[in-house]
Amino acid sequence: MDQETAGVKGELDRQRAEDDSEPGFAILSRRGHLRELDGRLRSWLGCERLPESVESIAELLEGAGFQPRGSGDLWERQGQVLRVGERPMDDGARLVWMQRMDDAGTRIQRRIRYLGLASHDLRGSLANVRSYAALLLNGRIPLEAKARRGLETILRNTDKALSFAQDFFDASRADLGMLACERERQSLEPLLAAAVERHLELAGGASVALGLELPERPLPEVEVDGGRVQHAVEAFIRHHLLRAQAGEQLRVRVLPEGAWVRVEVRRDGIPLTQAEMALAFAREERAFQEKKLEDALRLTLARQEVEALGGAVDVSSDAGGTTLSLTLPIALANSASVQV
């Protein structure tokens, strides 16, 4: 078999292995010689090639770490489940088949595990680049002005890439309903103040005013993941800053509404169109339309984060500007503070 033919066969095997809806087949001869008919069995068993001969299919599965599940035809290894069967052929050989039977929960867990590995590898490499750039910029090593500017550019872009990677993997986990949230009873005021503080320099550079407006009475507490809420508010601020014109104003304000608290990020200026509002939280549609993913990803993740905390997001506009908002439930009173 030449290299080109081998490459085509290998690609077909990989494509077949990825199709979990179809069984994989092999022939086990009377003398125990095993011949695979497609690439699925190798993929599911986790081996580069099958043994040339086995006494039985049970021996093959046990050698790959699978154990029988009950007395039926199911075999399991670390949550991966195969249905296995065989059929006699005219020459005394047996046609062996295996089919993936992973349930939805198992598939999600495997996907989450895969995303964790990908996140670790990508973020680890980027973090190393950032560390070395920061090390060279600490002032201990003399640098020419051009080299310093280059390292500062590397540092900024690495920070941007790390932030984007975190958002991408978080959004992917949220798509599977597995976004991690650590709830804690707290006030929104320090979270909102930090979100505004982090963007004052960026707003100033764009000649856009940015401020925080709080009601006179104390804010009610919420039981939320503070990092998730702050990220969502920052995503709203960044979205507005990307569209703001010099001289416009951004305001972050809080409005308690019964059992809920509403956080609004308002841009006083040219409002979004109806079409833009309809796609504000549509990640893929906006990415294809704008040829950019970053802002669309941030807003979508903001929606996913707020919804994971039991809240909701909204966008509205009027002649004076556009408002992005999130609503969160107010924390219930502690049992110790309830008067009988």
Buried (B, 14 or more C-beta within 10 A) or exposed (E): EEEEEEEEEEEEBEEBBEEEEEBBBBBBBEEEEBEBBBBBBBBBBEEEEBEEEBEEBEEBBBEBEBEBBEEEBBBBBEEBBBBBEBEEEEEEBBBBBBBBBBEEEBBBBBBBEEBEEBBEEBBEEBEEBBEBBEEBBEEEEEEEEEEEEBBEEBBEBBEEBBEBBBBBBBBBBBBEEBBEBEBEEBBBEEBBBEBBEBBEEEBEEBEBBBEBEBEEEEBBBBBBBBEBBBBBBBBBBBBBBEBBEEEBBBBBBBEBEEEBBBBBBBBBBBBBEEEBBEBBBBBEEBBEEEEEBBBBBBBBBBBBBBBBBBBBBBBBBEEEBBBBBBBBBBBEEEEEEEEE
